[in-house]
Amino acid sequence: MDDCIIIGAGPAGLTAAIYLARFHLKIRLFDNGSSRAASIPRTNNHAGYPDGIPGLELLRLMRRQAERFGAVREEVHVDAIEPGERGFTLRIGDRAARARTVLLATGIVNNQPDMPKDLHDAAVRRGLIRYCPICDGYEVTDRRIGVVGTGEHGMREALFLRGYSKDVTLVAPGAAHDLDADCRRALNEAGIEPIDGACTLIAIDGDTIRVATADGVRAFDTLYPALGSTIRSELAVAAGARASDDGCLEVDAHQRTSVPGLFAAGDVVKGLDQISHAMGEAGVAATAIRNALNEETPIRR
């Protein structure tokens, strides 16, 4: 039986692995290779990298650091977490793994615009599509910015980006009533143009992305989809953990879920969707796991 199995090997999961391995605990990481951080072309707001660092490179360095201290990563898909009297059983296809504790660090999946995957991925690599204005709004300072989203969520994203450029357009792919009078008033006061109706991403044209809207074809230097996200908390919820209406796991100050021995860290818990924030939560969770296990069986060398 492992002391802890971590599900997810993004920044949160790998940070926890480094901590737990250095606590001389027996751990494993189960990961299906879909960390959202891997799609970041280059993050420039992660402290300690003055020239920025690509997401894939950051993950590679973190994996190497975790492996240096003995962490073992397996690329598998976990089907279920089953709490028991003395820990947990994890179902992986036709096999099972057991652990005294489990840390869920599975993150979220951004809802993407309806467009061909190869076009979307190429646009993300070139910074023509971006998902996190907190992370990279600075990089689009004074550029032509398009935001795809409806209602208050789309409005908030457009208003946030107005702090970086005066040329912001909100394309609301829905009925006109999705933007109520208060939303339209706020957008108007900020000088943001709202466009109602369909939104179809049609081409990468040089250093711009072209979008077909109800108001004709528009070209933007970058496009921010504000279409929400899917929280990957279903394993914990099925195991009995409480979650918010949108699927974010509820945790206490030590990252403990409502299921004893089951912890969660990173974007699967409601937060900022920031690498640094996920890593901080992982450090808290890992320390709490170590202390909980020590209460059961004192850790000695």
Secondary structure, 3 states (H helix, E strand, C coil): CEEEEEECCCHHHHHHHHHHHHCCCCEEEEECCCCHHHHCCCECCCCCCCCCECHHHHHHHHHHHHHHCCCEEEECCCCEEEEECCEEEEEECCEEEEEEEEEECCCEEECCCCCCHHHHHHHHHCCCECCCHHHHHHHHCCCCEEEECCHHHHHHHHHHHCCCCCCEEEEECCCHHHCCHHHHHHHHHHCCEEEECCEEEEEEECCEEEEEECCEEEEECEEEECCCEEECCHHHHHCCCCECCCCCECCCCCCECCCCCEEECCCCECCCCCHHHHHHHHHHHHHHHHHHHHHHCCCCC
